[in-house]
Amino acid sequence: MSNWERELSQWLPHFRTVVYHGAQGERARMREELRGGGAFDVLLTTYTYFEREACGPDRAFLRSMQFVVMALDEAHSLKNAGSDRYRRLLRIPFERRVLLTGTPINNSLPELLCLLQVSAMRCGRAAAARAARPGLGCPCCVCADTVL
């Protein structure tokens, strides 16, 4: 995450970046601060919060946000639709999703289809927000109101 933080400060220095990471108590304080109007343009976090059962409050907090873009680094780690990480990430609302990976996708057709599905899906809440702002649709994306 420090690499992303460094890149954002170099290329987008005017963006307010929050690193959502740390001990359980520290994250609880961050949630309260951000719910109380803490402004940010970018929220960096880790896949860990989508894997562990104990991170339910983190996932609930992230689901309560209305993200415009969700960029997923190391996206090849989402090639298993049966994983907790995959299912839990799909519940986060967003308008656009970008998958980043340096790993060639050459393992199997089901894995490729899994990644394509992740990149094309839309969250219902984000779709509803988009409907209130006509003209912002993207013809190349699937505008479904359902999430697996």
Residue frames as qw, qx, qy, qz and C-alpha x, y, z in Angstrom:
[[0.000, 0.885, 0.466, 0.000, 0.00, 0.00, 0.00],
 [0.334, -0.719, 0.092, 0.602, 2.90, 2.35, 0.61],
 [0.356, -0.001, 0.590, 0.725, 3.75, 2.12, -3.09],
 [0.071, 0.679, 0.635, 0.360, 0.22, 3.20, -4.07],
 [0.270, -0.876, -0.260, 0.304, 0.33, 6.00, -1.52],
 [0.401, -0.469, 0.324, 0.717, 3.62, 7.21, -2.96],
 [0.268, 0.260, 0.669, 0.642, 2.34, 7.01, -6.56],
 [0.043, -0.817, -0.562, -0.124, -0.83, 8.92, -5.69],
 [0.308, -0.826, -0.070, 0.467, 1.11, 11.67, -3.94],
 [0.377, -0.273, 0.475, 0.747, 3.41, 11.98, -6.97],
 [0.118, 0.249, 0.701, 0.657, 0.81, 11.91, -9.74],
 [0.275, -0.693, -0.498, -0.442, -2.26, 13.29, -7.95],
 [0.342, 0.041, -0.521, 0.781, -0.85, 15.51, -5.19],
 [0.317, -0.215, 0.068, -0.921, -4.13, 17.42, -4.78],
 [0.716, -0.270, -0.553, -0.329, -6.07, 14.22, -3.97],
 [0.446, -0.521, 0.519, -0.510, -6.80, 13.54, -0.32],
 [0.680, 0.131, -0.716, -0.085, -5.72, 9.93, 0.30],
 [0.644, -0.487, 0.399, -0.436, -6.75, 7.88, 3.33],
 [0.413, 0.262, -0.872, 0.014, -4.97, 4.63, 4.11],
 [0.782, -0.337, 0.084, -0.518, -7.57, 2.41, 5.78],
 [0.807, 0.142, -0.540, 0.194, -5.26, -0.02, 7.50],
 [0.032, -0.533, 0.568, -0.626, -4.00, -0.70, 11.00],
 [0.052, -0.058, -0.913, 0.401, -4.95, -2.34, 14.27],
 [0.133, -0.562, -0.800, -0.163, -8.62, -3.03, 15.01],
 [0.206, -0.737, -0.401, 0.504, -8.95, -0.02, 17.36],
 [0.160, -0.384, 0.287, 0.863, -7.24, 2.29, 14.91],
 [0.032, -0.227, -0.747, -0.624, -9.60, 1.22, 12.12],
 [0.164, -0.683, -0.702, 0.117, -12.62, 1.76, 14.42],
 [0.171, -0.661, -0.121, 0.721, -11.44, 5.34, 15.04],
 [0.084, -0.162, 0.545, 0.819, -10.96, 5.85, 11.30],
 [0.042, -0.470, -0.824, -0.313, -14.48, 4.60, 10.58],
 [0.155, -0.769, -0.501, 0.366, -15.96, 7.09, 13.04],
 [0.172, -0.542, 0.163, 0.806, -13.90, 9.94, 11.62],
 [0.037, 0.000, 0.693, 0.720, -14.84, 9.11, 8.03],
 [0.089, -0.594, -0.791, -0.114, -18.53, 8.63, 8.89],
 [0.193, -0.754, -0.345, 0.525, -18.42, 12.01, 10.62],
 [0.362, 0.921, 0.093, -0.107, -17.58, 13.75, 7.38],
 [0.473, -0.549, 0.494, 0.480, -13.88, 13.03, 7.00],
 [0.630, 0.713, -0.052, -0.304, -13.28, 13.96, 3.38],
 [0.484, -0.374, 0.685, 0.397, -11.14, 11.94, 1.01],
 [0.559, 0.543, -0.335, -0.529, -10.70, 11.35, -2.69],
 [0.675, 0.276, -0.682, -0.057, -8.96, 7.97, -2.48],
 [0.715, -0.488, 0.391, -0.312, -9.28, 5.27, 0.14],
 [0.488, 0.429, -0.760, -0.009, -6.52, 2.65, 0.07],
 [0.744, -0.367, 0.425, -0.363, -7.08, -0.65, 1.83],
 [0.001, 0.388, -0.912, -0.130, -6.09, -4.29, 1.62],
 [0.643, -0.049, -0.636, -0.425, -7.75, -7.53, 0.52],
 [0.215, 0.047, -0.863, 0.455, -7.27, -8.86, 4.07],
 [0.333, 0.095, 0.435, -0.831, -10.49, -7.22, 5.24],
 [0.725, 0.195, -0.230, -0.619, -12.41, -9.30, 2.71],
 [0.588, 0.210, -0.781, -0.001, -10.92, -12.62, 3.81],
 [0.198, 0.025, -0.810, 0.552, -11.18, -12.74, 7.61],
 [0.332, -0.619, -0.696, -0.149, -14.43, -13.30, 9.48],
 [0.407, -0.558, -0.387, 0.611, -13.29, -10.90, 12.22],
 [0.180, -0.131, 0.189, 0.956, -13.28, -8.00, 9.74],
 [0.072, 0.633, 0.756, 0.152, -17.07, -7.76, 9.44],
 [0.084, -0.847, -0.262, 0.455, -17.18, -4.16, 10.76],
 [0.206, -0.444, 0.442, 0.752, -14.63, -3.14, 8.12],
 [0.130, 0.231, 0.811, 0.521, -16.68, -4.68, 5.33],
 [0.005, -0.765, -0.634, 0.116, -19.91, -3.11, 6.65],
 [0.144, -0.747, 0.012, 0.649, -18.21, 0.28, 6.70],
 [0.158, -0.257, 0.621, 0.724, -16.89, -0.12, 3.16],
 [0.102, 0.454, 0.835, 0.292, -20.32, -1.26, 1.93],
 [0.035, -0.807, -0.466, 0.360, -21.82, 1.92, 3.38],
 [0.162, -0.531, 0.272, 0.786, -19.64, 4.09, 1.13],
 [0.655, 0.686, 0.289, -0.132, -20.62, 5.22, -2.37],
 [0.465, -0.418, 0.486, 0.610, -17.43, 4.76, -4.37],
 [0.525, 0.699, -0.143, -0.465, -17.13, 6.11, -7.88],
 [0.671, 0.500, -0.546, -0.045, -14.20, 3.91, -8.93],
 [0.813, -0.451, 0.367, -0.030, -12.95, 0.72, -7.35],
 [0.509, 0.651, -0.563, -0.026, -9.44, -0.13, -8.58],
 [0.917, -0.324, 0.223, -0.070, -8.34, -3.64, -7.68],
 [0.183, 0.713, -0.674, -0.061, -4.61, -4.27, -7.85],
 [0.093, -0.237, 0.966, -0.048, -3.39, -7.86, -8.20],
 [0.692, 0.115, 0.037, -0.712, -6.79, -8.62, -9.72],
 [0.585, 0.212, -0.761, -0.184, -5.67, -12.09, -10.74],
 [0.023, 0.065, -0.864, 0.498, -6.28, -13.02, -7.09],
 [0.536, 0.196, 0.340, -0.747, -10.02, -12.71, -7.82],
 [0.408, 0.241, -0.718, -0.509, -10.12, -15.56, -10.31],
 [0.201, -0.162, -0.958, 0.122, -11.92, -17.89, -7.90],
 [0.397, -0.410, -0.252, -0.781, -15.64, -17.06, -7.73],
 [0.741, -0.420, -0.520, -0.066, -16.02, -19.43, -4.78],
 [0.495, 0.024, -0.470, 0.731, -13.65, -17.53, -2.51],
 [0.241, -0.758, -0.479, 0.372, -14.78, -15.33, 0.38],
 [0.250, -0.403, 0.159, 0.866, -12.62, -12.51, -0.98],
 [0.024, 0.178, 0.656, 0.733, -14.42, -12.59, -4.32],
 [0.218, -0.635, -0.722, -0.169, -17.94, -12.75, -2.89],
 [0.325, -0.714, -0.358, 0.507, -17.33, -10.05, -0.29],
 [0.230, -0.272, 0.254, 0.899, -15.65, -7.63, -2.71],
 [0.003, -0.354, -0.692, -0.629, -18.62, -7.84, -5.04],
 [0.244, -0.735, -0.625, 0.098, -20.83, -6.37, -2.31],
 [0.284, -0.478, -0.076, 0.828, -18.98, -3.03, -2.26],
 [0.403, 0.823, 0.386, -0.103, -20.93, -0.32, -4.14],
 [0.348, -0.377, 0.386, 0.767, -19.18, 1.45, -7.01],
 [0.546, 0.696, 0.064, -0.463, -19.87, 3.08, -10.36],
 [0.666, 0.619, -0.414, -0.047, -16.79, 1.83, -12.21],
 [0.825, -0.440, 0.339, 0.106, -14.38, -0.98, -11.50],
 [0.462, 0.742, -0.485, -0.032, -10.81, -1.25, -12.81],
 [0.951, -0.249, 0.149, 0.104, -8.83, -4.48, -12.57],
 [0.193, 0.835, -0.516, 0.001, -5.04, -4.23, -12.51],
 [0.909, -0.244, 0.329, 0.074, -2.80, -7.24, -12.92],
 [0.151, 0.733, -0.608, -0.266, 0.65, -7.96, -14.25],
 [0.463, -0.142, 0.875, -0.009, 0.02, -11.69, -14.22],
 [0.323, 0.124, -0.663, -0.663, -0.94, -13.23, -17.55],
 [0.707, 0.059, 0.430, -0.558, -4.36, -14.79, -17.56],
 [0.508, 0.376, -0.687, -0.358, -3.67, -18.11, -19.16],
 [0.260, -0.186, 0.889, -0.329, -4.82, -20.64, -16.64],
 [0.169, 0.342, 0.922, 0.064, -8.36, -21.46, -17.71],
 [0.107, -0.445, -0.485, -0.745, -11.45, -20.10, -19.38],
 [0.456, -0.711, -0.536, -0.025, -13.49, -20.15, -16.11],
 [0.488, -0.478, -0.183, 0.707, -10.84, -17.96, -14.42],
 [0.160, 0.084, 0.317, 0.931, -10.91, -15.49, -17.31],
 [0.271, -0.572, -0.591, -0.499, -14.71, -15.40, -17.22],
 [0.506, -0.634, -0.470, 0.347, -14.59, -14.78, -13.48],
 [0.348, -0.331, 0.001, 0.877, -12.39, -11.71, -13.97],
 [0.019, -0.268, -0.493, -0.828, -14.51, -10.44, -16.84],
 [0.377, -0.659, -0.628, -0.172, -17.59, -10.78, -14.66],
 [0.457, -0.574, -0.305, 0.607, -15.92, -8.79, -11.86],
 [0.237, -0.155, 0.199, 0.938, -14.96, -6.02, -14.27],
 [0.131, -0.313, -0.581, -0.740, -18.39, -5.79, -15.90],
 [0.322, -0.591, -0.734, 0.093, -20.67, -5.93, -12.85],
 [0.077, -0.487, 0.072, -0.867, -22.35, -2.93, -11.35],
 [0.100, -0.225, -0.793, 0.557, -23.74, -2.58, -7.85],
 [0.055, -0.681, -0.694, -0.226, -27.46, -1.87, -7.56],
 [0.254, -0.812, -0.280, 0.444, -27.00, 1.08, -5.21],
 [0.261, -0.400, 0.344, 0.808, -24.49, 2.70, -7.55],
 [0.121, 0.317, 0.740, 0.581, -26.81, 2.00, -10.51],
 [0.118, -0.800, -0.585, 0.056, -29.66, 3.70, -8.66],
 [0.272, -0.711, -0.004, 0.649, -27.45, 6.71, -7.96],
 [0.244, -0.109, 0.583, 0.768, -26.50, 6.81, -11.67],
 [0.078, 0.579, 0.753, 0.301, -30.17, 6.71, -12.67],
 [0.154, -0.861, -0.344, 0.342, -30.64, 9.95, -10.74],
 [0.110, -0.718, 0.315, 0.611, -27.92, 11.52, -12.92],
 [0.801, 0.491, 0.344, 0.010, -28.89, 10.76, -16.54],
 [0.481, 0.851, -0.204, 0.047, -26.27, 10.92, -19.23],
 [0.200, -0.729, 0.649, -0.085, -23.47, 9.38, -17.18],
 [0.943, 0.003, 0.311, -0.119, -24.01, 5.80, -18.33],
 [0.103, -0.574, 0.730, 0.358, -21.32, 3.75, -19.99],
 [0.831, 0.295, -0.150, -0.447, -22.42, 1.69, -23.00],
 [0.545, 0.414, -0.728, 0.048, -19.48, -0.71, -22.62],
 [0.071, -0.210, 0.823, -0.523, -20.45, -1.83, -19.11],
 [0.369, -0.390, -0.826, -0.171, -23.11, -4.18, -17.85],
 [0.222, -0.327, 0.239, -0.887, -25.64, -2.15, -15.87],
 [0.580, -0.321, -0.739, -0.124, -27.15, -4.91, -13.78],
 [0.406, -0.633, 0.203, -0.627, -28.77, -4.30, -10.42],
 [0.942, -0.320, -0.022, -0.099, -27.75, -7.66, -9.02],
 [0.067, 0.696, -0.697, 0.156, -24.54, -8.79, -7.40],
 [0.750, 0.026, -0.660, -0.033, -23.61, -12.43, -6.99]]
